[in-house]
Amino acid sequence: MATATATEAAPSRRQAIVAAARALVEERGLDALTMRRLGEALGIRAPSLYKHFPDKAAVEVALIAIALAEFADALGGALKQGGEPLAALGTAYRAYALAHPHLYRLMTDRPLPRERLPPGSEAAAAAPLLAATGDLALARAVWAFAHGLVLLELHGRFPPGADVDAAWRGGVAAFAAALPPRAAPEDSRHPTPKGARP
C-alpha cells in the first residue's frame, strides 16, 4: 500500500506544480515564473521541485501542452457551432488569447519545443483551421493574421478609439472570400496528416 500511495502521489504533486505555475503566469506574467517563486507558492523548497521537473523549461512545456489542448478545444468547439467557419474561429481565437494573454504568449512567442510536447498537440490545435480552409498555406495565412492582430491588441498598439472589431471582421471577410467552394468543414477532431500544421 505504501508503494502504491507513493506512486499515486507523484502525478498529484506534478499536477499541483503545474497548477501553481499556471497561476503565477496568468496572474503575474511570464517573468514571474521562477523555481524559487514556484516553491514559495507551494510552500516547499525550490530544490524539491527538481524531483518532478528537471528545470523551469520542463514546467513551461507542461503549460504549453495545456494551452495547446485548451486552444484546440476552443477552436474545435467554435467550428462545430455552425455559421461562417472563419468568423467562428476568429472569435474563439481572439477570446482565448485575450482571456489568457500570458499563457498565449508562452505558447506562441518563442520556438515551440515540439520534441518535448505530447505527440499530436500541435496538429490538434491546427486542425480546426485546416478543416475550415482546406488548404495548408491558407490556414497558415489565417493563423498569421489572427496572431498578428491579437498581439497588436494585447500590446495596446492600436490608437485610442480604433475599431478593432472592424479590423477582425474585415480580415475574416477577406479570407472567407478567398476560400474555394467546398463541402461543410470536416470534424476538427479528425486526425490530420503528420506535419500538417499552420
KAMO-V612125 format. One record per helix or strand. SS is the DSSP state (a for helix, b for strand). FROM is the first residue (numbers start at 1). LEN is the number of residues. If there is no record, write none. Layout:
SS_FROM_LEN, SS_FROM_LEN
This chain:
a_2_27, a_30_3, a_35_8, a_46_4, a_56_25, a_85_15, a_101_8, a_114_3, a_121_13, a_136_19, a_164_15
